[in-house]
Amino acid sequence: MFNLTRDLINILGIETERVRLEWISSAEGTRFAEVAREFTEEIRSLGSASMKQAA
């Protein structure tokens, strides 16, 4: 399912770096916060998303 999602965002012209999948247990609150912080920083560094119009 993730590969299908990645293909779809590629078709739409969105950078694949804007999608991330992490497996985090509900017992890993600290890990979740770390991943969320890292991903937020990465998205901010990419800037605004540009999408091409789908046919």
Backbone hydrogen bonds, N-H to C=O, Kabsch-Sander energy under -0.5 kcal/mol:
donor,donor_aa,acceptor,acceptor_aa,energy
5,T,1,M,-2.1
6,R,2,F,-2.6
7,D,3,N,-2.4
8,L,4,L,-2.2
9,I,5,T,-2.4
10,N,6,R,-1.7
11,I,7,D,-2.2
12,L,8,L,-2.0
13,G,10,N,-1.0
14,I,9,I,-2.8
18,R,15,E,-1.8
19,V,16,T,-1.5
24,I,22,E,-0.7
28,E,25,S,-1.9
29,G,27,A,-0.6
32,F,28,E,-2.4
33,A,29,G,-2.3
34,E,30,T,-2.1
35,V,31,R,-2.6
36,A,32,F,-2.7
37,R,33,A,-2.2
38,E,34,E,-2.6
39,F,35,V,-2.7
40,T,36,A,-2.2
41,E,37,R,-2.2
42,E,38,E,-2.2
43,I,39,F,-2.6
44,R,40,T,-2.4
45,S,41,E,-2.1
46,L,42,E,-1.2
47,G,43,I,-1.0
47,G,44,R,-0.5
51,M,49,A,-0.5
52,K,12,L,-2.1
